[in-house]
Amino acid sequence: MDKIESYGILKEFARKEGIDLFGVADIKGVKKEFQALESLAEDLKNAVCLGARLSAAILSELSYAPTRLYFHHYRTVNAYLDQTALKVANFIQGKGFKALPIPASIILDWEKQSAHLSHKKIGVLAGLGWIGRNNLLVHEKIGSQFRLATILTDMPLKTDKPSKKDCGNCRLCVKVCPAQAIKESAADFDHIKCFEKLKEFKKQKLVDQYICGVCVNICKGKK
């Protein structure tokens, strides 16, 4: 079985499990950025990136702050992605290859918003979009209205190419950000302001986790 055939079989399996976005990234150049994965990921060269859409109806409530309904939905989609990543990893193992599923949402440092790896960076390498002004992965058709999970593997797979597109003239997220953390470019995103606002939302008991979603709601992509 060659890389292209393996890619097609794996994508079909993920799609049948309900996955909306699928891509494969060559991770040899970014493995040094992984945290607490050194020995586990040493001989794994590819990353399978899985994306699940969020409910546009639930997101539509988020004009200035997160809601309890969004909080529950956020956790539900993360759990679905974790379960599906496990199924994809088991499928890969069944083919005789190694597979390391990385959960959709395990944060190692909330202030720096860092994790074992950056799903959004993997998403860029897997051709699913670009990093927008909102510091999130932006897909051309559905914006930032999705969540991601990753499986690291040594399975020979065709890899996707990063998108050459960007946000263009769209600055909707800059206008609506309740923390005023979003600037002209993703590089200028103010992580501290964002985190302070997340702490404020949690202190107000709007949600029980550091989430917002306002910029996710406004970033809808091109239908």
ABEGO torsion letter per residue (X at the ends): XBAAAAAAAAAAAAAAAGBABBBBBBAAAAAAABBGAAAAAAABABBBBBBBBBBAAAAAABAABBBAAAAAAAAAAAAAAAAAAAAAAAAAAAAGBBBBBBBABBBABAAAGBBABBAAAAAAAAGAEBBBAAGBBBBAAAEABBBBBBBBBABBBBBBBBBABBAEABAAAAAABAAGABBABAAABBAAAAAAAAAAAAAAGABABBBBGAAAAABAEBX
